[in-house]
Amino acid sequence: MAIRLELYRSYFEEAEHQLVEIGEFCVSTFRYASGIEALRVRNSRGEIIVLPFKGQQIWRACFDGRDLTMKSMFDAPVDTMVYLQNYGAFLIHCGLTGLGDPGPEDSHPLHGEMPNAPFQKAWLEIDEPSQKITIAGSYHYTVAFSTNYLATARVVMAAGSALLDVSLEVENLKHTPMEMMYLAHANFRPVDHGELHYSATYDAASVRVRRSIPAHISPKLDYMAFITQLAKDPLPHHQFDPSLAFDPEVVFSIDMLSDSEGVAHAIQLHPDGSADYIGYRPEQAPICMRWICRTPDQDGLGLAFPATAEVEGFTAEKAKGNIVKVDGKKSWSITMLMGILTASEAGAMKAKINRIRQN
């Protein structure tokens, strides 16, 4: 039976303090200079830093001596609700009453209210027999006459593992249906000459590059030529040649294929044979987005974002039929696995992906 330890903001001070040590796990608390509370959770393979009251973001993830997290302009989290003013975490939960770039008829902020949501509760669950530790939190969001939900996020770290079980459950507290959208913004760090392998058909019909340009980016002169090339053939983006112009960003929508257990897989294979990995169930998130940004200031790879909608804003996505309806007093949930694979694990995963693609 797991032991539950409630977390309170008063536990977090500027100086880092150990909170729990059990088996190979060590959990410590600290507070960034910005005032944001943080949990450092370690096992024998590495550590993650979770912001328990700030969107339950995984701010940093480092395993086997390698930082998985994108390079950004933020050394520490910022106390803001504005998405682009606190951007650089390894994992950001996006949604739920809006998603993506708001269109002219939308009132939601960029990627919705969840990224920097002020979670009211946070806790640890320590399961010594199974050698797992869970960082969890809940966010109750209410807007009179329209919205009333409870979102519960969890990150599970197992002993000896460099993979994280991540989940989100959304409970509609209203008696009437709730319309929602979700995207898991998991931001890995791309590496020169890294290779992308994923369970999809590698053609322009299944791997579609976004042609529209969001208001918050300013493309260079050769940007649209690169986009036009990828619209005809996505294969050039599968290997990170340093000369490729992912500047300021390139976004794809991908039709992922599942294995016999209903799981889709994607890896960035490193030159040393190890890999970054994400896996999820398309039945829970039927749309996959990919985001790549390689500039001197920001270097990020959204290898495969599990999503319920694309990123053109609530009104446009609703017109496409990309809105999840959660009945009154019912719940929606998603589970994901993300982290790194050793060289042997990566080789086996690459072979598995190839089998899925060939079926």
C-alpha positions as CSV (number, residue, x, y, z in Angstrom):
1,M,0.0,0.0,0.0
2,A,1.4,3.4,-1.0
3,I,2.0,6.1,1.6
4,R,0.6,9.5,0.7
5,L,2.5,12.6,1.8
6,E,0.7,16.0,1.3
7,L,2.8,18.9,0.1
8,Y,2.3,22.4,1.3
9,R,3.9,25.6,0.0
10,S,5.5,26.2,3.4
11,Y,7.7,23.1,2.8
12,F,9.6,25.0,0.1
13,E,12.4,27.4,0.9
14,E,15.2,29.0,-1.1
15,A,17.7,26.5,0.4
16,E,17.2,23.0,-0.8
17,H,16.1,20.5,1.9
18,Q,15.7,16.7,1.8
19,L,12.1,15.7,2.3
20,V,12.2,11.9,1.7
21,E,14.9,9.2,1.3
22,I,13.7,5.7,0.7
23,G,15.6,3.0,-1.2
24,E,17.3,4.6,-4.2
25,F,14.9,7.5,-4.2
26,C,15.6,10.9,-2.8
27,V,13.2,13.8,-2.8
28,S,14.1,17.3,-1.9
29,T,12.3,20.7,-1.9
30,F,13.5,24.2,-2.9
31,R,12.1,27.4,-4.2
32,Y,13.4,29.3,-7.2
33,A,14.3,33.0,-6.8
34,S,11.1,33.7,-8.8
35,G,9.1,32.2,-5.9
36,I,8.2,29.0,-7.8
37,E,8.2,25.8,-5.7
38,A,10.2,22.8,-7.0
39,L,10.6,19.1,-6.2
40,R,13.9,17.4,-7.1
41,V,13.2,13.6,-7.4
42,R,16.2,11.3,-7.9
43,N,16.6,7.6,-8.6
44,S,19.8,5.6,-9.6
45,R,19.5,6.7,-13.2
46,G,18.9,10.5,-12.8
47,E,16.5,13.1,-11.7
48,I,13.5,15.2,-12.6
49,I,12.5,18.6,-11.3
50,V,8.7,19.0,-11.0
51,L,6.8,22.3,-10.3
52,P,4.1,20.9,-8.1
53,F,2.0,24.1,-8.0
54,K,2.9,25.5,-11.4
55,G,1.0,23.4,-14.0
56,Q,2.6,20.3,-12.5
57,Q,5.3,21.0,-15.2
58,I,8.3,18.7,-15.4
59,W,10.7,21.5,-15.6
60,R,13.8,19.4,-16.1
61,A,14.6,15.7,-16.8
62,C,18.1,14.3,-16.7
63,F,19.0,10.6,-16.9
64,D,22.3,8.7,-17.5
65,G,24.2,12.0,-17.4
66,R,22.2,13.6,-20.2
67,D,19.8,16.5,-20.0
68,L,16.7,15.5,-22.0
69,T,15.1,19.0,-21.8
70,M,15.1,21.5,-24.7
71,K,17.5,24.4,-24.7
72,S,15.5,27.6,-24.0
73,M,16.0,31.2,-22.9
74,F,14.8,30.4,-19.4
75,D,17.2,29.2,-16.7
76,A,14.4,29.1,-14.1
77,P,10.6,29.1,-14.2
78,V,8.9,32.5,-14.1
79,D,5.8,33.4,-12.0
80,T,3.4,34.2,-14.8
81,M,0.3,32.8,-16.5
82,V,1.5,33.9,-19.9
83,Y,2.7,30.9,-21.9
84,L,5.6,32.3,-23.8
85,Q,6.9,34.1,-20.7
86,N,7.6,30.8,-18.9
87,Y,8.6,28.4,-21.7
88,G,11.3,25.8,-21.6
89,A,10.0,22.9,-19.5
90,F,10.5,19.2,-20.4
91,L,6.7,18.6,-20.1
92,I,3.8,21.1,-20.2
93,H,0.2,20.1,-20.0
94,C,-1.8,22.2,-22.5
95,G,-5.5,22.9,-22.8
96,L,-8.2,22.4,-21.6
97,T,-10.8,24.9,-22.6
98,G,-8.6,26.1,-25.5
99,L,-5.6,24.9,-27.4
100,G,-3.0,26.3,-29.8
101,D,-3.0,29.7,-31.3
102,P,-6.3,31.5,-30.6
103,G,-8.1,32.5,-33.8
104,P,-10.0,35.8,-34.2
105,E,-13.2,34.3,-32.7
106,D,-11.3,32.8,-29.7
107,S,-10.9,34.2,-26.2
108,H,-8.5,31.6,-24.8
109,P,-4.8,32.3,-24.3
110,L,-2.1,30.5,-26.3
111,H,-2.4,26.7,-25.4
112,G,-5.1,27.4,-22.8
113,E,-5.2,27.8,-19.1
114,M,-3.3,24.6,-18.1
115,P,0.4,25.3,-18.8
116,N,0.9,27.6,-15.8
117,A,-2.2,26.6,-13.8
118,P,-1.9,27.3,-10.1
119,F,-2.5,23.8,-8.8
120,Q,-4.3,24.0,-5.4
121,K,-3.1,20.6,-4.1
122,A,0.1,18.5,-4.5
123,W,1.3,15.3,-2.9
124,L,3.7,12.3,-3.1
125,E,2.7,8.7,-3.2
126,I,5.5,6.3,-2.1
127,D,5.0,2.6,-2.9
128,E,8.0,0.9,-1.4
129,P,7.0,-2.7,-2.4
130,S,6.8,-1.8,-6.1
131,Q,9.7,0.6,-5.8
132,K,7.8,3.5,-7.3
133,I,7.3,7.1,-6.3
134,T,4.5,9.4,-7.7
135,I,4.4,13.1,-7.8
136,A,0.8,14.3,-8.1
137,G,-1.4,17.3,-8.0
138,S,-4.9,18.6,-8.7
139,Y,-6.2,21.8,-10.2
140,H,-9.9,22.9,-9.8
141,Y,-10.9,25.3,-12.5
142,T,-14.3,27.0,-12.4
143,V,-15.9,29.7,-14.5
144,A,-19.5,30.5,-13.7
145,F,-22.1,29.4,-16.3
146,S,-19.5,27.5,-18.4
147,T,-16.7,25.4,-16.8
148,N,-16.1,23.3,-13.7
149,Y,-13.5,20.6,-13.8
150,L,-10.9,18.9,-11.6
151,A,-7.6,18.0,-13.4
152,T,-5.3,15.5,-11.6
153,A,-1.7,15.1,-13.0
154,R,0.7,12.3,-12.0
155,V,4.3,11.5,-12.8
156,V,5.5,8.0,-11.7
157,M,9.3,7.3,-11.4
158,A,10.3,3.6,-10.9
159,A,13.6,2.4,-9.4
160,G,16.3,1.9,-11.9
161,S,14.3,3.4,-14.8
162,A,14.9,6.3,-17.0
163,L,11.2,6.3,-18.3
164,L,8.4,8.3,-16.7
165,D,4.8,7.3,-16.5
166,V,2.8,10.5,-17.0
167,S,-0.9,10.8,-16.8
168,L,-3.7,13.4,-16.6
169,E,-7.3,12.8,-15.6
170,V,-10.0,15.4,-16.1
171,E,-13.2,15.1,-14.2
172,N,-16.2,17.2,-15.4
173,L,-17.8,18.4,-12.2
174,K,-20.8,19.8,-14.0
175,H,-24.0,17.9,-14.6
176,T,-23.9,19.0,-18.3
177,P,-21.3,18.0,-20.9
178,M,-17.9,19.7,-21.1
179,E,-16.0,20.5,-24.3
180,M,-12.2,20.1,-23.9
181,M,-8.9,19.9,-25.8
182,Y,-5.5,18.6,-24.7
183,L,-1.9,18.4,-25.8
184,A,1.2,17.1,-24.0
185,H,4.0,19.5,-24.9
186,A,7.0,17.1,-24.2
187,N,10.1,19.0,-25.2
188,F,13.2,16.9,-25.8
189,R,16.6,18.3,-26.9
190,P,17.5,17.5,-30.5
191,V,21.0,16.4,-31.3
192,D,23.0,16.9,-34.5
193,H,22.7,13.8,-36.7
194,G,20.0,12.4,-34.5
195,E,17.4,10.3,-36.4
196,L,13.7,10.2,-36.0
197,H,11.9,6.8,-36.1
198,Y,8.1,6.6,-35.4
199,S,5.1,4.4,-36.0
200,A,3.6,6.1,-39.1
201,T,3.7,6.0,-42.8
202,Y,6.5,8.3,-44.0
203,D,4.7,10.2,-46.7
204,A,3.2,13.6,-47.2
205,A,-0.3,12.3,-46.7
206,S,0.4,10.9,-43.2
207,V,3.1,13.4,-42.1
208,R,1.6,16.9,-42.9
209,V,3.6,20.1,-42.3
210,R,1.7,23.1,-41.1
211,R,1.6,25.8,-43.8
212,S,0.1,28.6,-41.7
213,I,2.4,30.9,-39.7
214,P,1.4,31.7,-36.1
215,A,1.4,35.4,-35.1
216,H,4.2,34.9,-32.5
217,I,6.9,33.8,-35.0
218,S,8.7,35.8,-37.7
219,P,10.0,33.5,-40.5
220,K,13.2,34.1,-42.5
221,L,13.1,34.5,-46.2
222,D,14.0,30.8,-47.0
223,Y,11.5,29.5,-44.4
224,M,8.6,29.0,-46.8
225,A,10.8,27.2,-49.4
226,F,11.8,24.7,-46.7
227,I,8.1,24.3,-45.7
228,T,7.1,23.7,-49.3
229,Q,9.8,21.0,-49.6
230,L,8.6,19.2,-46.5
231,A,5.0,19.4,-47.7
232,K,6.0,17.4,-50.7
233,D,8.3,15.0,-48.9
234,P,8.7,14.9,-45.1
235,L,11.8,12.6,-45.2
236,P,14.4,15.4,-45.0
237,H,13.4,16.2,-41.5
238,H,14.1,12.7,-40.2
239,Q,17.8,13.4,-39.7
240,F,19.0,16.5,-37.9
241,D,21.6,17.8,-40.3
242,P,22.9,21.0,-38.6
243,S,22.2,22.9,-41.9
244,L,18.4,22.3,-41.8
245,A,16.5,25.5,-41.2
246,F,14.1,24.6,-38.3
247,D,14.1,28.4,-37.7
248,P,11.9,29.6,-36.0
249,E,9.9,26.4,-35.9
250,V,8.4,23.6,-38.0
251,V,5.2,21.8,-37.0
252,F,3.7,18.6,-38.3
253,S,0.5,16.7,-37.8
254,I,1.1,12.9,-38.0
255,D,-1.2,9.9,-38.4
256,M,0.4,7.5,-35.9
257,L,0.0,3.8,-36.1
258,S,-0.4,1.5,-33.0
259,D,1.1,-1.8,-32.1
260,S,-1.0,-4.8,-31.1
261,E,-1.4,-3.4,-27.6
262,G,-2.7,0.0,-28.9
263,V,0.4,2.0,-28.3
264,A,2.2,4.4,-30.8
265,H,5.9,4.9,-30.4
266,A,8.5,7.5,-31.4
267,I,12.2,7.9,-30.8
268,Q,15.1,10.2,-31.5
269,L,18.0,7.9,-32.1
270,H,21.3,9.4,-30.9
271,P,24.6,8.9,-32.7
272,D,25.8,6.8,-29.6
273,G,22.8,4.4,-30.1
274,S,20.7,5.6,-27.2
275,A,17.4,7.3,-27.8
276,D,14.8,9.7,-26.5
277,Y,11.4,8.0,-26.4
278,I,7.7,8.7,-26.1
279,G,4.8,6.3,-26.3
280,Y,1.0,6.7,-25.8
281,R,-2.4,5.4,-26.9
282,P,-4.0,7.1,-29.9
283,E,-7.4,6.0,-28.7
284,Q,-6.9,8.5,-25.9
285,A,-5.2,11.2,-28.1
286,P,-6.0,10.6,-31.7
287,I,-3.9,13.4,-33.1
288,C,-0.1,13.6,-33.0
289,M,1.7,16.9,-33.4
290,R,5.5,17.3,-33.9
291,W,7.3,20.6,-33.2
292,I,10.9,21.3,-34.1
293,C,12.8,24.5,-33.3
294,R,16.6,24.8,-33.8
295,T,18.0,28.3,-33.3
296,P,21.0,29.7,-31.4
297,D,18.6,30.6,-28.5
298,Q,16.1,27.7,-28.5
299,D,16.7,24.1,-29.5
300,G,13.7,21.9,-29.0
301,L,12.1,18.7,-30.3
302,G,8.5,17.9,-29.7
303,L,9.1,14.3,-30.9
304,A,5.4,13.3,-30.8
305,F,2.9,15.4,-28.9
306,P,-0.2,13.3,-27.9
307,A,-3.2,15.5,-28.6
308,T,-6.9,15.6,-29.0
309,A,-6.8,18.5,-31.5
310,E,-4.4,20.3,-33.8
311,V,-3.2,23.8,-32.8
312,E,-5.3,26.3,-34.7
313,G,-7.4,27.4,-31.8
314,F,-10.7,26.3,-30.3
315,T,-13.1,27.6,-33.0
316,A,-11.1,26.2,-35.9
317,E,-10.6,22.8,-34.2
318,K,-14.2,22.5,-33.2
319,A,-15.1,23.1,-36.9
320,K,-12.8,20.1,-37.7
321,G,-14.6,17.9,-35.1
322,N,-11.5,17.9,-32.8
323,I,-13.3,18.6,-29.6
324,V,-13.7,16.0,-26.8
325,K,-17.0,16.0,-25.0
326,V,-17.0,14.8,-21.4
327,D,-20.4,14.0,-20.1
328,G,-21.6,15.5,-16.8
329,K,-19.9,13.8,-13.8
330,K,-17.7,11.8,-16.1
331,S,-13.9,11.8,-16.7
332,W,-11.4,11.7,-19.5
333,S,-7.8,10.5,-19.1
334,I,-4.5,10.0,-20.9
335,T,-1.4,7.9,-20.0
336,M,2.0,8.4,-21.6
337,L,5.5,7.0,-21.2
338,M,8.5,9.2,-21.9
339,G,12.3,9.3,-21.2
340,I,15.3,7.6,-22.6
341,L,16.3,4.2,-23.9
342,T,19.7,2.5,-23.7
343,A,21.3,1.5,-26.9
344,S,20.0,-2.1,-26.7
345,E,16.5,-0.9,-25.7
346,A,16.6,1.7,-28.6
347,G,17.6,-1.0,-31.1
348,A,14.7,-3.1,-30.1
349,M,12.3,-0.2,-30.2
350,K,13.5,0.8,-33.7
351,A,12.9,-2.8,-34.9
352,K,9.4,-2.7,-33.3
353,I,8.6,0.6,-35.0
354,N,9.6,-0.9,-38.4
355,R,7.4,-3.9,-37.8
356,I,4.4,-1.7,-37.1
357,R,5.1,0.4,-40.2
358,Q,5.3,-2.7,-42.4
359,N,2.0,-4.2,-41.3
